[in-house]
Amino acid sequence: MIVTENHVSDALDYLNVDPHPIALARKDVTDAENKCEELFSRAFLSADGPVEGRRATAKTSPDYLTAKAEEAEAILELERHRARTRGAEMLLEIWRTENANARAAERIR
């Protein structure tokens, strides 16, 4: 068999973590988005000039750019956990198929 019992055990362990890493990563993304919005607003309100100039100043603020980088990292982590979850689910599906095929082969004999 391609999928071992250790693979299945690891996949089930990952899927049963509570709170699940996807939930934690979603929270991190939401927190990062909120921080970006707050820093943008603060920079926008503290800037002088016309609206477009204030918007440009806010978007180029060092604090805002740092927060956007943190947001990107949080999104990357979320996508990593989504991929791991899909991989674990696929591994379990392969394991189910292998076992069903083995049972069917036993019935034929």
C-alpha positions as CSV (number, residue, x, y, z in Angstrom):
1,M,0.0,0.0,0.0
2,I,1.1,3.5,-0.8
3,V,-0.4,5.1,2.4
4,T,0.9,3.8,5.7
5,E,-0.9,3.8,9.0
6,N,1.6,6.5,10.2
7,H,0.5,8.7,7.3
8,V,-3.1,8.2,8.2
9,S,-2.4,8.9,11.9
10,D,-0.5,12.1,11.1
11,A,-3.2,13.3,8.7
12,L,-5.9,12.6,11.3
13,D,-3.9,14.3,14.0
14,Y,-3.4,17.4,11.9
15,L,-7.1,17.6,11.0
16,N,-8.2,17.2,14.6
17,V,-6.0,19.9,16.2
18,D,-8.2,22.3,18.2
19,P,-8.1,25.1,17.5
20,H,-7.3,24.2,13.9
21,P,-4.3,26.0,12.4
22,I,-6.6,27.3,9.6
23,A,-8.8,29.0,12.2
24,L,-5.7,30.6,13.9
25,A,-4.3,31.7,10.5
26,R,-7.7,33.3,9.6
27,K,-7.6,35.2,12.9
28,D,-4.1,36.4,12.1
29,V,-5.2,37.5,8.6
30,T,-8.1,39.4,10.1
31,D,-5.9,41.0,12.7
32,A,-3.4,42.0,10.1
33,E,-6.1,43.5,7.9
34,N,-7.5,45.5,10.8
35,K,-4.1,46.8,11.7
36,C,-3.5,47.9,8.0
37,E,-6.8,49.7,8.0
38,E,-6.1,51.4,11.3
39,L,-2.6,52.5,10.2
40,F,-3.8,53.7,6.8
41,S,-6.5,55.8,8.6
42,R,-4.1,57.3,11.0
43,A,-1.6,58.2,8.3
44,F,-4.5,59.6,6.1
45,L,-5.8,61.8,8.8
46,S,-2.4,63.1,9.8
47,A,-1.4,64.0,6.2
48,D,-2.1,67.4,4.7
49,G,-3.3,68.4,1.2
50,P,-5.9,67.1,-1.2
51,V,-7.5,63.7,-0.8
52,E,-5.5,61.9,-3.4
53,G,-2.3,63.2,-1.9
54,R,-3.3,62.2,1.6
55,R,-4.2,58.7,0.3
56,A,-0.8,58.4,-1.4
57,T,1.0,59.6,1.7
58,A,-0.9,57.1,3.8
59,K,-0.1,54.2,1.4
60,T,3.6,55.0,1.4
61,S,3.8,55.4,5.2
62,P,6.5,53.1,6.6
63,D,4.2,51.7,9.3
64,Y,1.5,51.0,6.8
65,L,4.0,49.2,4.4
66,T,5.2,47.1,7.3
67,A,1.7,46.2,8.3
68,K,0.9,45.2,4.6
69,A,4.0,42.9,4.6
70,E,2.7,41.3,7.8
71,E,-0.7,40.9,6.2
72,A,0.9,39.2,3.2
73,E,2.8,36.8,5.6
74,A,-0.5,36.0,7.4
75,I,-2.2,35.2,4.1
76,L,0.8,33.0,3.0
77,E,0.4,31.1,6.3
78,L,-3.3,30.7,5.8
79,E,-2.8,29.3,2.3
80,R,-0.1,26.9,3.6
81,H,-2.5,25.5,6.1
82,R,-5.3,25.2,3.5
83,A,-2.9,23.2,1.3
84,R,-1.9,21.0,4.2
85,T,-5.6,20.3,5.0
86,R,-6.3,19.4,1.3
87,G,-3.3,17.2,1.3
88,A,-4.4,15.4,4.5
89,E,-7.9,14.9,3.1
90,M,-6.5,13.6,-0.1
91,L,-4.2,11.2,1.7
92,L,-7.2,9.9,3.7
93,E,-9.2,9.4,0.5
94,I,-6.3,7.5,-1.1
95,W,-6.2,5.3,2.1
96,R,-9.9,4.6,1.8
97,T,-9.6,3.7,-1.8
98,E,-6.7,1.4,-1.2
99,N,-8.6,-0.4,1.6
100,A,-11.7,-0.7,-0.5
101,N,-9.7,-2.2,-3.4
102,A,-8.0,-4.6,-0.9
103,R,-11.4,-5.7,0.4
104,A,-12.8,-6.1,-3.1
105,A,-9.7,-8.2,-4.1
106,E,-10.3,-10.5,-1.1
107,R,-13.9,-11.1,-2.1
108,I,-12.8,-12.1,-5.6
109,R,-10.5,-14.8,-4.3
